[in-house]
Amino acid sequence: MGRLRKDRELHWRGVLRRQTQSGMNVAEFCRRESISGPSFYSWRRKLKERDARSQQANQQPQAVSAGQLLPVMIESSGLPDPMRILMPQGMSLEVPSSIDPSALTDLLRAFCETHLC
């Protein structure tokens, strides 16, 4: 997003926040702030839609391309076996902690290909 567009979005987010905090209805607030009512409603709708799309994108698993590295978290229970690997979408794998690194790489690749992680 361009800098000017981002500045405009931040400005209107501030306007919407001030209106909510003011306790005034939209018409009173717009009159006091010398803001066009249609512009206020247009930006409120636009930002609501943008936030909904952003939230939806964050909730949907993203497609993974071959060779793409993904973050994983490895939990250590203090015990030598098994090692539990938490995958990005909440799935997990348990493998012996003595697993060969190349075998682990192959296992993770196969797991991600079949589970779209």
C-alpha positions in Angstrom: 0.0 0.0 0.0 1.4 3.4 -1.0 2.4 5.9 1.7 -0.3 8.4 0.8 -3.0 5.7 0.8 -1.8 4.5 4.2 -1.8 8.0 5.6 -5.3 8.5 4.4 -6.4 5.2 6.0 -4.8 6.2 9.3 -6.5 9.6 9.1 -9.9 8.0 8.6 -9.4 5.4 11.3 -8.7 8.3 13.7 -11.8 10.1 12.5 -14.0 7.0 13.1 -12.4 6.5 16.5 -13.0 10.1 17.5 -16.6 9.9 16.4 -17.2 6.8 18.5 -15.5 8.3 21.6 -17.3 11.6 21.1 -20.7 10.2 22.0 -22.3 12.2 19.2 -24.2 10.8 16.4 -22.6 10.8 13.0 -24.4 13.9 11.7 -23.5 16.0 14.8 -19.9 14.8 14.7 -19.5 15.5 10.9 -21.0 19.0 11.3 -18.6 19.8 14.2 -15.6 18.4 12.3 -16.6 19.9 8.9 -16.6 16.4 7.4 -18.9 15.3 4.6 -21.4 12.7 5.9 -21.2 10.6 2.7 -17.4 10.6 3.0 -17.6 9.4 6.6 -20.0 6.6 5.8 -18.0 5.6 2.7 -14.8 5.4 4.7 -16.5 3.5 7.5 -17.8 0.9 5.1 -14.5 0.7 3.2 -12.4 0.2 6.4 -14.9 -2.3 7.8 -14.6 -4.4 4.6 -10.8 -4.1 4.6 -10.6 -5.3 8.2 -13.0 -8.2 7.5 -10.8 -9.3 4.5 -7.7 -9.0 6.5 -9.2 -11.0 9.4 -10.4 -13.7 6.9 -7.0 -13.9 5.2 -5.3 -14.4 8.6 -7.7 -17.2 9.5 -7.4 -19.2 6.2 -4.4 -21.5 5.8 -2.2 -20.2 3.0 -1.0 -22.4 0.2 2.6 -23.5 0.5 4.8 -23.7 -2.5 7.4 -26.4 -2.9 10.6 -25.6 -1.1 9.1 -22.8 1.0 10.3 -22.7 4.6 7.6 -22.5 7.3 8.0 -21.6 10.9 7.6 -24.5 13.3 7.9 -24.7 17.1 9.6 -27.6 18.7 8.5 -28.2 22.3 10.9 -29.7 24.7 9.3 -31.7 27.5 12.6 -32.3 29.2 12.3 -36.0 28.2 14.4 -37.5 25.5 11.5 -39.0 23.6 9.3 -38.2 21.7 10.0 -34.8 20.3 6.7 -33.0 19.5 6.7 -30.6 16.6 3.8 -28.1 16.4 2.9 -27.1 12.9 1.5 -23.7 11.8 -2.1 -24.7 11.6 -2.2 -26.4 15.0 -1.3 -29.9 13.9 1.6 -31.7 15.5 4.0 -34.5 14.9 5.8 -36.7 17.4 9.1 -38.2 16.4 12.0 -39.7 18.3 14.5 -37.1 19.3 17.2 -39.3 17.8 15.7 -38.9 14.3 18.2 -38.2 11.5 17.9 -34.5 10.4 17.6 -35.4 6.7 14.8 -38.0 7.6 13.1 -35.2 9.7 13.3 -32.9 6.7 11.8 -35.5 4.4 9.0 -36.3 7.0 8.1 -32.6 7.4 8.1 -32.1 3.6 5.8 -35.1 3.1 3.5 -34.0 6.0 3.2 -30.5 4.6 2.4 -31.8 1.1 -0.4 -34.0 2.4 -1.8 -31.6 5.0 -1.3 -28.2 3.2 0.6 -26.6 6.1 
